[in-house]
Amino acid sequence: LVDPALGVVGETLAAELGLPSPALLQDGAFGDVYVAPAVPAERRDEVLRTAIERFRAHRQVFAVYTRDEILAAPMPTRPPEHWTPIERVRASFHPDRSGDFVVLLEPRVTPIPTTASAVATHGSPWDYDRRVPIVFWQPGRAGFEQPLGVATADIMPTLAALIGLDISARELDGRCLDLDPGEGTTCPTR
């Protein structure tokens, strides 16, 4: 389990630096972290620098990426299963809404205090937390596992092909997934 101290760094820094609490806005121990608007402008850089140092020094933190580091990283173009941690952060970073920095916990460090209701967040960069099953079932159709990475955007073109709905690939974000485990294909051949 995650060290609870990671979830209150904003309060801790505010007390140490004599600032209004919290000095940071964060939803738990990882993810987007913002310098609080109540921090005076002339102290913002100090809070940012100190907070990043604090998170980076913690044994449960894998990495901390600043806004500048994230925006300097190119948007990934290869399959998601090959993305580096910074590419995974970059792919979900929005300059107008994302934090001043992003904290990634080490693999298998979970911020969930009890597993009675949840065991994953879908918010970490690690494959076990990012991947969710997409299941297509049809009576009489042979089952198989798609070895390649797929996206939720692939659901619409796949279902459209199964029911014979002709939609131009240019109108869709995803791609048709071939659900035929044999030599045939369930996708249009254009």
C-alpha positions as CSV (number, residue, x, y, z in Angstrom):
1,L,0.0,0.0,0.0
2,V,1.0,3.5,-0.6
3,D,2.6,5.6,2.2
4,P,-0.2,8.0,3.3
5,A,2.3,10.8,3.6
6,L,2.4,11.0,-0.2
7,G,-1.3,12.0,-0.2
8,V,-0.7,15.0,2.1
9,V,2.5,16.5,0.7
10,G,0.6,19.8,0.1
11,E,-0.4,20.1,3.7
12,T,3.1,19.2,4.9
13,L,4.8,21.7,2.6
14,A,2.4,24.4,3.6
15,A,3.3,23.9,7.3
16,E,7.0,23.7,6.6
17,L,7.1,26.8,4.4
18,G,4.6,28.9,6.3
19,L,2.0,29.0,3.5
20,P,-1.8,28.6,3.4
21,S,-2.7,24.9,3.4
22,P,-2.7,23.0,1.2
23,A,0.2,24.3,-0.9
24,L,-0.6,21.6,-3.5
25,L,-3.9,20.3,-4.9
26,Q,-3.8,16.5,-5.4
27,D,-6.3,13.7,-5.5
28,G,-4.3,11.2,-3.5
29,A,-0.7,10.0,-3.8
30,F,-0.2,10.0,-7.5
31,G,-1.3,11.5,-10.8
32,D,-1.7,15.2,-11.5
33,V,-0.5,17.6,-8.9
34,Y,-1.2,21.4,-9.0
35,V,0.4,24.3,-7.0
36,A,-2.6,25.7,-5.1
37,P,-3.9,29.1,-6.3
38,A,-3.5,30.4,-2.7
39,V,0.3,30.1,-3.0
40,P,1.7,33.6,-3.6
41,A,3.1,34.0,-7.1
42,E,6.5,34.9,-5.8
43,R,6.7,31.5,-3.9
44,R,5.2,29.3,-6.6
45,D,8.6,28.2,-8.0
46,E,9.8,27.4,-4.5
47,V,6.8,25.2,-3.8
48,L,7.0,23.5,-7.2
49,R,10.7,22.8,-6.8
50,T,10.4,21.6,-3.2
51,A,7.3,19.4,-3.9
52,I,9.0,17.7,-6.9
53,E,12.2,17.0,-4.8
54,R,10.0,15.6,-2.0
55,F,8.1,13.3,-4.3
56,R,11.2,12.2,-6.3
57,A,13.0,11.3,-3.1
58,H,10.3,8.9,-1.9
59,R,11.0,5.2,-2.3
60,Q,7.4,4.5,-3.6
61,V,7.7,7.0,-6.4
62,F,8.8,5.8,-9.8
63,A,9.0,9.1,-11.5
64,V,7.9,12.7,-11.4
65,Y,7.5,14.6,-14.7
66,T,7.1,18.3,-14.8
67,R,4.8,20.1,-17.2
68,D,7.8,21.2,-19.3
69,E,9.2,17.6,-19.5
70,I,5.9,16.2,-20.5
71,L,5.2,18.8,-23.2
72,A,8.8,18.4,-24.6
73,A,8.1,14.7,-25.1
74,P,6.7,13.9,-28.5
75,M,3.2,12.4,-28.7
76,P,3.7,8.7,-29.1
77,T,2.9,7.1,-32.4
78,R,3.8,3.5,-32.0
79,P,1.6,0.8,-30.4
80,P,0.8,1.6,-26.7
81,E,2.3,-1.6,-25.4
82,H,5.7,-0.2,-26.5
83,W,5.3,3.2,-24.9
84,T,7.7,4.4,-22.3
85,P,6.3,5.9,-19.0
86,I,6.9,9.4,-20.2
87,E,5.0,8.6,-23.5
88,R,2.1,7.2,-21.5
89,V,2.0,10.4,-19.4
90,R,2.3,12.5,-22.6
91,A,-0.6,10.7,-24.3
92,S,-3.0,11.7,-21.5
93,F,-1.6,15.2,-20.7
94,H,-3.7,18.2,-21.6
95,P,-1.9,21.6,-21.2
96,D,-5.0,23.4,-20.1
97,R,-6.3,20.8,-17.6
98,S,-3.4,18.6,-16.4
99,G,-1.3,19.3,-13.4
100,D,1.9,21.3,-12.9
101,F,3.6,17.9,-12.5
102,V,2.6,14.2,-12.6
103,V,3.6,11.6,-10.0
104,L,4.0,7.9,-11.0
105,L,4.1,5.4,-8.3
106,E,6.4,2.3,-8.5
107,P,4.7,-0.7,-10.1
108,R,2.4,-2.6,-7.7
109,V,2.2,0.2,-5.2
110,T,-1.5,0.8,-5.0
111,P,-3.2,3.8,-3.5
112,I,-6.3,1.7,-2.6
113,P,-6.3,1.2,1.1
114,T,-8.6,-1.9,1.0
115,T,-9.3,-4.2,-1.9
116,A,-12.9,-4.9,-0.8
117,S,-14.3,-2.7,-3.6
118,A,-11.5,-2.2,-6.1
119,V,-8.1,-3.6,-6.9
120,A,-6.9,-1.2,-9.7
121,T,-7.2,2.4,-10.6
122,H,-6.8,2.4,-14.4
123,G,-4.8,5.6,-13.6
124,S,-1.2,4.3,-13.4
125,P,1.1,3.8,-16.4
126,W,1.6,0.1,-15.7
127,D,0.1,-2.4,-18.1
128,Y,-1.7,-4.4,-15.4
129,D,-3.6,-1.2,-14.5
130,R,-4.1,0.2,-18.0
131,R,-5.5,-2.8,-19.7
132,V,-9.1,-3.7,-19.5
133,P,-10.8,-6.6,-21.3
134,I,-12.8,-6.0,-24.4
135,V,-15.0,-9.1,-25.1
136,F,-16.9,-9.8,-28.3
137,W,-19.2,-12.8,-27.9
138,Q,-21.5,-14.4,-30.5
139,P,-23.1,-17.8,-30.4
140,G,-21.2,-20.2,-32.6
141,R,-18.2,-18.0,-33.1
142,A,-14.8,-19.5,-32.1
143,G,-13.0,-17.7,-29.4
144,F,-9.4,-16.4,-29.4
145,E,-7.3,-13.8,-27.7
146,Q,-6.1,-10.8,-29.8
147,P,-2.4,-10.6,-29.1
148,L,-2.0,-7.0,-30.3
149,G,-3.0,-4.0,-28.3
150,V,-6.5,-2.7,-29.0
151,A,-8.3,0.5,-27.9
152,T,-11.9,1.2,-26.9
153,A,-12.1,3.2,-30.2
154,D,-11.8,-0.1,-32.0
155,I,-15.2,-1.4,-30.7
156,M,-17.4,0.7,-33.0
157,P,-15.6,-0.3,-36.3
158,T,-15.5,-3.9,-35.2
159,L,-19.2,-4.1,-34.4
160,A,-20.1,-2.2,-37.5
161,A,-18.3,-4.8,-39.6
162,L,-20.0,-7.6,-37.8
163,I,-23.5,-6.3,-38.6
164,G,-22.6,-5.2,-42.1
165,L,-22.8,-1.4,-41.5
166,D,-20.7,0.3,-44.1
167,I,-18.8,3.2,-42.5
168,S,-15.8,4.9,-44.1
169,A,-12.6,4.3,-42.1
170,R,-12.0,8.1,-42.4
171,E,-15.1,8.7,-40.2
172,L,-13.8,6.6,-37.3
173,D,-11.0,6.9,-34.8
174,G,-10.5,3.2,-34.3
175,R,-9.9,0.2,-36.5
176,C,-11.8,-3.0,-37.2
177,L,-10.5,-5.9,-35.2
178,D,-10.5,-9.2,-37.1
179,L,-12.5,-11.6,-35.0
180,D,-12.0,-14.6,-37.3
181,P,-9.3,-16.9,-35.8
182,G,-8.8,-18.7,-39.2
183,E,-7.9,-17.5,-42.6
184,G,-11.0,-15.4,-43.1
185,T,-11.7,-11.9,-41.9
186,T,-14.6,-10.2,-40.2
187,C,-13.3,-6.8,-41.4
188,P,-14.1,-5.1,-44.7
189,T,-11.3,-5.6,-47.3
190,R,-11.1,-2.3,-49.0
